[in-house]
Amino acid sequence: NTPPVLSTQPQFAGRFGHSGGTAARSDSATLSARYPSQIYLTPGTGAQTVTFDGAAQTIGGTAGIHNFNNLTISGSSALTLGGSGTTLNASGNWTNAGSLSGGAYTVNFTGSAKTIGGTALTAFPGVSIANGASYTMDNSNTATSLSYTAGATAATLTHGVTNPTLTVSGAVTINQPTAAAI
């Protein structure tokens, strides 16, 4: 099945339903409503941004994977990651001006030369830095765990010029480099 391609930037208000599969985006979207657990926004080759811009929104449902390129939580939004055993992949920049509550999610950062920032602290659930990913953290944040994925290409998480902190309340696992990289 070929996913439907949305050719203009949609603005969703109220409930938005999707019967399954994947919705591909060629630009950006603003979600001012409940994020449906059945939709997966697949990053393409561009710099798509999904902005959560509503009072209370939930990404949830059963275990699965939610893919984003750039993800923004606006100042008026309280985003909840519901469910358990679920992964939120972010291949672009993460910007938070609102709030995030994490449930039992893992936020997996997969991009290269990207940033984690915003004007508000993000209380991440588990954080994973993928093989080859490189992120600069421009604001202070917290996480319940932090892991680096093993692989032949080093992954990095560096601090920006304002010397922010990342406070991890649980396990920190550094699994690299693999023997192939030595």
C-alpha positions, 0 to 999 in steps of 0.5 A: 500500500502506498501511503496518502501524501498530503501536499499542503500543510494541514491544520487539525482541530477536533478529532482526527481519525485514520484507519491505519497504515502510514500518512506521508508528509511532504512539509509540516503539520500543526495538530491542535487536537488529539493525536490519533494513536493509529497514525504514523507520520513518516519523515521524508527527505524534507524538514517536516515539523509536527507542532503540537499546539493544543491544551492537552494532547496524547500520543498513545495506544498500544505498543508501537513506533511513532516517527517524527522529523522535527517535533515541536511542543508549543507553549500552550500544549501539554503532551502526554506519551501514553501507553507502554512499550512504545518508541517515539523516533525523532530524526530532527530537532526537538523543541519544547515550550510546553510540557511533556509527561512520558509514561513508559515510552522511549524517545529515540533520537536518530538524527545528525547535527540536530538540537534538543531545545526550547524554552521549557524543560522536557521531562523525558521518559527513557532516552536513547541516542541511536548509532551515528546520531549527534545532538546538541542539547540547548536547554536543561532537561531530565530523563528516567534513563539514557542509553547509547545504541551500540554500533560502528558509528559513534553517537554524541549528545553535547551541551550547548553554549549555555551549559544546560544539564541533563539529569538522569534519575535511572540507568545510564547505558553506554554501548559503543563503539562495537568491535567493528569500529575499533 
